Each structure stands twice: as C-alpha cells, then as structure tokens.
Amino acid sequence: MALNTRLDKIPQQHRQMRGPPTPSMTTPAADFDQQLTGSPPPPPTPAASPGPSHQQPDWSDAADDEDFFLAKVRQHFKNCSGPQRTRVLADLLNLCTSQQLSFVHQFVSPLLKKDPFTSLPNELCLRILSFIDDPKVLARASQVSRRWRDLLSDDMTWKNLCVKHDYGRRLSDVYPTIVGPSPTRPAISPFLHAEADLPANGLPSPHSLLSVPASESRSSDGFQGSARPKLRSYKSHFKKRYMVEAAWRSGGTSVSRNITQEGGVVTSLHLTSKYIIVALDNARIHVFDTEGNAQRTLQGHVMGVWAMVPWEDTLVSGGCDRDVRVWDLVSGNCLHTLRGHTSTVRCLKMSDANTAISGSRDTTLRVWDIRTGLCRNVLVGHQASVRCLEIKGDIVVSGSYDTTAKVWSISEGRCLQTLHGHFSQIYAIAFDGRRVVTGSLDTQVRIWDPNTGDCIGILQGHTSLVGQLQMRGDTLVTGGSDGSVRIWSIERNCPIHRLAAHDNSVTSLQFDDTRVVSGGSDGRVKIWDLKTGHLVRELIMSEAVWRVAFEDEKCVALALRQNRTVMEVWSFSPPEEMLYDRPLSILPRQMEEDAPNRPMSAMPFDFRRSQDGIASSSLECQDVDMKDAGPSTAPLQGGSQTFFHDD
C-alpha cells in the first residue's frame, strides 16, 4: 500500500516511459557518408559471449540498514507478477539520472547478448562456419571467445576453405616426396592437369599432410635438406598457402648474384629441388644451391652451351661444339662425352634417368644411354634444324625449321606422324600425351592430334614469332616477339586474356594454377593473375631479361644489368616461426604487461619478424592481409597466441 501511495504522488510527466540510449543507431553524418560513397556499411564484429563478471556497484558508503531494505525489495519483486515487475522497473528507471541509466545499460547489455555457438551442437556450428569463405572473417570470429576459437580450430573448416580457395591442386602438395623422376618412381610433370592426378576434391590427402617421413619430406619452400617441420593440418596448409600468395602479391625477399663480369647471353636456366643451373654462350655452366650460393662451374664445352636438362644429381648438356656431355652435379665431374651430331645441339630432354634425347641443327634427333655413353637410335626425317622437342612416356615430338613437327616412338626409333600446316619455322612445342601444340614464325599457334596427325585448332592473334608456350590441362599460355602474352582455352580454341606484357620480345614464360610470370627484352619481369589477366606486380627492372623460372615459393631471373649478367633469386617462403605450432610474441614484453586485457586483433601485428623476435613496424611492405582482421568485442584471456596457432 505504501508503495502504491508513493507511486500516486509522482507527477504524471515523470511517469512516462524512458528507455536507455541506443548506441547502435547511425548518426546523420554516417548516413550521409554511406549515401555519398554508395558502399554498404561494414559487417558487425561477432558479439562476444557474456562474461562471468559485470560492472558492480560501489558498496563502500552503504548504510547499515540498506542491505536489509534491499532484501525486502528483492522479496517483493520476486513475488510480483510479470506486469507488476514491469511497472516497478519502469518507475525506478524514470527516477534515474543519465549517469545511472548509463550504468543500467552497461550492466544489462551483456545479459541480453546470446551467443548461438554456446547452445548449438558442434556439428551445426561447423555447418554455419562452412559458409564463410573469407579467412579475414574467420580471423575476426576466432577472437570472440574460446568457444569460437575452438570451433575454428576444427580441421574440416580449413579443408573446406582450402577447396574454396583452390589451395590444394598442386602436385607438390599431394606428392610431397617427389623431387624428380627416377627408375623406381614414375615421372610426374609439374605441369600435368591437376584434375587428372589429384583426388576428387583436389586436396592433399591427410596422409600427405600428416605422415610424410621426415627423411623424405620436402621443406615448405619445396626443397629438400631443410630442418623445417612438416605440415600437420589443413589449417597449417591453408596458412602457408595464404601467406605465400600474399608474398607473391606484395612481399618476398631477393638476393642478387653476378654471374659474369661482362655481358653474356644466358641460353638455359633450370630451377630444381636442389640446384639453380645456368648455361651461357661462353661455354660455362654455373651451378648454385637454391639460395643462390655458388657451388661449382662446369667446364668442358669449348663453345657456347645452348641446351641442357637436369635429372636429380645428373645434368646433360649440349652446344655449339656438337658434343653432348653428362655431368655429376655433386662432384662437378664430366661422366661421358657423347659424340655423333655434326652440328650444334639445339635442344635436350630426358625420358628417364638413363635416356636423353637431343635435337640438332644437323636435322637429326639422337637417343642416348647416358649410363654407357652409347647412342641407341638416330631419328632421321627432318629436312632442317631441329629447334625444339618434348617427351611424354615413349613418345617424343619435335619441331623443326622445315615447318613440320614430327611424332616419334623412342623404343621403335621411327616416325609415327608428320604434322604439316605451318608456313614458316617452328620455334616452340608442347605435348601432354593427348595434344601437340606448336608455335611458329608464321605467328600461328596450332593444336594437333598426335594419333592422327590432324590439325584440330588454329589460334591466331600474335603478330610476330611465337617463341614461348606452355600447356597445362585445358590452358595454354603463349608469348611472342610482339611483346604480348596470350592465355587460351584449348578445348574452345579461343583466347581468354590478351596481355600487353612487354615493349619487346617475350624471352621467357612460365605459369601455374595461379599466376603467369613473363620476362622480356625490355628488362622487366612481370607477374600476372592467371584467372583475371590483371598485372599483379612488376618484380624486376633491368636492361634485358634472358630467362625466368619459378616454383611455388621461389623465382629466379637472369638479366643484363650494367653490362653484367646478374641472377636474382626471390623467395616467397613465410618466416619459419609463423608456419608451425610455436608460440609467438606479437608484442614487445613491456607493451604486453601494460595492456594484458587488450584484444589480440587490436594489437600491432606483423607476420614478418625482426631478428630479436619482436614484431617490426618498420618493414617496407606487409606480406599478409590477415592482420587487418580488426578488433574483437572480447579479449582472449590466458595468453597471447595467434589465430593460426595449433593447440
């Protein structure tokens, strides 16, 4: 009764309902900015799970009978019905000052938030997360709470993300033990169509990611001999690929090496799992390790070396002195000198560890047994210099200045088909076992059926010599002396992208599932996005680029700079400590002590480390966009670990 009487005495204007201010309402300035830019508002950061503690009132100046009175109020409120409770609360809120209403808002807001992932089963939570294909969104979500972080550590989420980002379609990921073909291991070309050789989902199997013996595993940059731990999960796999792709776009480190003190033409370049091998027209072959450190120089040819092919620790080379030489790359010794050609050896390939095939300006191809140094067969039929050749299994295809290409059987030593159609010399050839592609001085690119010898497609668009081409699955990339690079669909016989790549001839060209790397006589090395055709970055500027070769995490370019032949070795490998299950300090120690409750994603973060382990803020470029995840609404308690850290 006393309470009702007190309520009747309150003036009517004070009994009107008032609610706390809504902090999520947009301001007129924000609405104007959104209309001006036309961009949608940024997505909200996921709400944090309610914490165990809330802001508590100060009881330091409480009276002795205040607790007794509040006990009676609580008892009365518990006995009230729903409408009665609403009236009591409304009346009390109307009596509050703005500061008190702010306290009520801060106290009530966490109680009203409900984290669905705390009540839903794991299977349903993971199903929801499977619809997210942006790793930066997952990075934000992982900072919400331990529950969210535990869910995002589930490997199935990252396996799905690998599928969405196409991060599992390279043979080096599926077959990590493959360094090069051997007599007991089938040859697997790095340019095979991935769908023909990978599992249906295009991903590395758990066995390839988890169970590769340490003695056989390749390091994360694709090379043996490293002490770097092997990958252990799809999350680690995704992180590695994400960081490598980011480094290709805007990062990487490079070292330069002078090959000669005077300008020399680089005739051949090979990047293998153990070596970088460079051949020049001064009769020398330089061997480096994969970091660009000189190991040895192979001397024996008396004139320019114009062709070479490595196979594990063996190298076969040929040149203007008409000899084919077999080298041991470990010792640097010449094992055999194979003689028989009567003119310059212009091209070389190996079909297995014991068999090499050479093409010469004397119009013949020769099949050599490099163990014994004997010539097994001489393939006769071309009427002019043999300029290029390619091997797949027992079949070798060759292109000649006589305007024809020929299909040969290595074991039988005879010509199976002659491909007629070009009007001028053939300079480049590709072969995947099902189709032959040739590039010619007549500006045409022709596609052939090697079984019937029929021309099944003519690709036109280049305006000069087509001297560079590579085929990978249904995709063909060609480069010409007109400076253009063109990406074609072989099945549809039509262009996908036309790239105005260089101001002069395209001297070197290579592509994989993601990018195209081209080098030109204008002295530039450029990286292109294979899918969009956009220029990603310009990697090197010099006077002229002789050759370019790259693997997943390394790129090597030979160029002319200040009248010297220079080799630049670029590495896009992530820092070792960022890849694997090692705790990282993302802040200097003093800063960690000063702000222990600060959200991780709000801290200065850099994937590239300084030498003392403290994140560096003075680096010239940022490799990874994941650091822009933005602040979370709840800090992670109990340590500072990165999102990708595996428990």
NORNOR-V86578 format. One record per helix or strand. SS is the DSSP state (A for helix, B for strand). FROM is the first residue (numbers start at 1). TO is the last residue. If there is no record, write none. Layout:
BEGIN
ss-><SS | SS>
from-><FROM | FROM>
to-><TO | TO>
END
This chain:
BEGIN
ss-><A | A | A | A | A | A | A | A | A | A | A | A | B | B | A | A | A | B | B | B | B | B | B | B | B | B | B | B | B | B | B | B | B | B | B | B | B | B | B | B | B | B | B | B | B | B | B | B | B | A | A | A | B | B | A>
from-><2 | 12 | 28 | 66 | 82 | 98 | 116 | 122 | 135 | 146 | 155 | 171 | 182 | 185 | 194 | 206 | 234 | 253 | 266 | 276 | 284 | 294 | 305 | 314 | 324 | 334 | 345 | 355 | 365 | 374 | 386 | 395 | 405 | 414 | 426 | 435 | 445 | 455 | 466 | 475 | 484 | 494 | 506 | 515 | 524 | 535 | 544 | 554 | 564 | 576 | 589 | 600 | 609 | 615 | 625>
to-><9 | 15 | 37 | 79 | 94 | 112 | 118 | 129 | 141 | 152 | 164 | 174 | 182 | 185 | 197 | 210 | 250 | 260 | 271 | 280 | 288 | 299 | 311 | 319 | 328 | 338 | 352 | 360 | 369 | 379 | 392 | 400 | 409 | 419 | 431 | 440 | 449 | 459 | 472 | 480 | 489 | 500 | 511 | 520 | 529 | 541 | 551 | 561 | 571 | 578 | 594 | 602 | 609 | 615 | 629>
END
